[in-house]
């Protein structure tokens, strides 16, 4: 009789054993950053059609929501402003209006909740009439002129109270210029979360709906990364770390779990991953149609991102997950 010496199923035979030998624990709410969409107005709260359960909201509404979300353990928020089209132009001048909506929103949130961490997006697409992350001239997204605007934006965001500025533009050299600008203004305590490996992805559509920030012409493939490439991501991450990034990010998360793993293996920096709008929308749509168990899929996805190596997860599931986590 053949004696089987190795039976891996022995450590899967019941839930207690599976928990005992689990290689990855469930993400904690404290490891999540919740992206929120804000716009001017009062008592405004409008669901985003392509992102069920996510809303554009005025700052007064957001303040009410944060009071409740904090009780769930959500203390980290990424802000994305929906700017009135009347204020958009080719030079993104509203991005440098120190009295503009975004900067006033940061101040109000930090005045009310000084203990929460605010992660503010650094890119021109919310302010740009062309819908691109950089300044467009003769059909080209110009790198170095964009860097100057981004650096000045970073200073304004930090002065308003941002804890981390988050360049998501993928312009060359932007982390170094932003770090230099912050240091020159005495803002050395403001951190930088660099969207170091941000891929040109089809999973951003619902986000662009939320902010009306889709490109008016062309696409973003001359600055966002080609999804066929992996070594290039390591090069981009390495450059951002050398230029002064405190945290590096891979975006999107699910199609790039291998990149998250490589980033964690090669670098000793904290690694963030962005579980983006299209990934969220697929789960919500399938769940609402009864095709999958939404809660179980959410837990599996967030755990897989953590298993891949992410220390930090930006996710629209944050509130739902935090509520569910208290019952697990």
Secondary structure, DSSP 8 states (H G I E B T S, - for coil): -------GGGGGSSHHHHHHT-SS----GGGEEEEEEE-SSSS-EEEETTEEEEEEE-HHHHHHHHHHHHTTT--EEEEEE---GGG-BTT-GGGG-TTSHHHHHHHHHHHH-TTSEEEEEE-STTTBTT--SSEEETTEEEHHHHHHHHHHHHHHHHHHT-SEEEE-S--TTHHHHHHHHHHHTT-TT-EEEEEEEEB--GGGHHHHHHHT---SSS-STTTSB-TT-SHHHHHHHHHHHHHT-SEEEEESSGGGHHHHHHHHHH--SEEEEEE-HHHHHHHHHHHHTTSS-HHHHHHHHHHHHHHHT-SEEEETTHHHHHHHHTT-
